[in-house]
Amino acid sequence: MQPKLKIKKGDEVIVVTGKDKGKKGQVLEVLPTKSRVKVQGINLVKRHRRPTQTSPGGIDSFEASMHISNVALVDPVSGKATRVGYSVEDGNKVRVAKASGKVIS
């Protein structure tokens, strides 16, 4: 069974620990079975690629996934890290920032 994650694709997150601590970025991909996320411009790794008939090869840089516990959602009001809760508004379940109480789109 896949765990329920409170961070979705397209969310603005901040890194709370690790080599990129304090950096903000947008979630590119969520991997719920592994509890990992890929964030734009964060956790960049380099791979040396051998040339093939279709590509010239060289050093490629791309975002590697990181554990979801290392990122936190950015509060829409203060711009700082916040936890996520849920509430029901107009019959719809919505995500709410715990710090400010504002709805997260």
C-alpha positions in Angstrom: 0.0 0.0 0.0 1.3 3.4 -1.0 1.8 6.0 1.8 -0.3 9.1 1.7 2.0 12.1 0.9 1.1 15.7 1.6 3.4 17.1 -1.1 2.2 17.1 -4.7 3.8 17.7 -8.1 4.1 21.5 -8.7 4.3 22.5 -5.1 6.9 25.0 -3.9 9.1 23.3 -1.3 12.2 24.3 0.8 15.0 21.9 1.7 15.3 21.6 5.5 18.4 19.4 5.7 21.3 18.2 3.6 23.8 19.8 1.2 21.1 22.1 -0.4 19.6 23.2 3.0 17.6 26.5 2.6 17.1 26.3 -1.1 13.6 26.5 -2.6 12.3 24.8 -5.7 9.3 23.3 -7.4 8.5 19.6 -7.2 9.0 17.9 -10.6 8.1 14.4 -9.6 6.7 12.5 -6.6 7.7 8.8 -6.1 5.2 7.6 -3.4 6.3 4.0 -3.3 9.8 5.1 -2.3 8.8 8.2 -0.3 11.0 10.4 -2.5 10.6 13.6 -4.5 12.5 15.3 -7.3 12.9 19.1 -6.9 13.9 21.5 -9.7 17.5 22.7 -9.3 18.1 20.7 -6.0 20.3 17.7 -5.4 22.0 17.9 -8.8 24.3 15.0 -9.7 26.6 14.5 -12.6 26.9 11.4 -14.8 29.6 10.8 -17.3 27.9 9.4 -20.5 29.7 7.4 -23.2 29.1 8.6 -26.7 26.6 6.6 -28.8 25.3 6.8 -32.3 22.5 9.1 -31.2 24.2 11.3 -28.5 27.6 12.8 -28.4 28.2 11.8 -24.7 29.8 14.1 -22.1 28.9 15.1 -18.6 25.1 15.3 -17.9 23.8 17.1 -14.8 20.3 16.3 -13.5 18.1 16.3 -10.4 18.3 13.2 -8.3 15.5 12.2 -6.0 15.6 13.0 -2.3 13.7 11.7 0.7 10.4 13.5 1.3 11.3 14.1 4.9 14.1 16.4 3.8 11.7 18.9 2.3 8.9 21.0 3.7 6.1 22.9 1.9 6.6 26.7 1.7 4.0 28.8 3.6 2.1 31.0 1.1 2.2 34.0 3.5 5.6 34.0 5.2 7.7 32.0 2.6 9.1 29.7 5.4 8.7 26.0 5.9 5.3 24.8 7.2 3.6 21.6 8.0 0.4 20.6 6.1 -3.0 19.8 7.5 -6.4 19.2 5.9 -9.8 20.9 6.3 -13.1 20.7 4.5 -14.3 23.8 2.7 -17.5 23.9 0.6 -17.6 20.1 0.7 -14.0 19.7 -0.6 -11.0 18.5 1.3 -8.2 21.0 0.9 -4.6 21.3 2.2 -4.0 24.0 4.7 -0.7 25.5 5.9 -0.4 24.9 9.7 1.6 28.1 10.3 -0.7 30.6 8.7 -3.9 28.6 8.2 -4.1 29.6 4.5 -5.3 27.1 1.8 -2.6 25.7 -0.3 -3.6 25.5 -4.0 
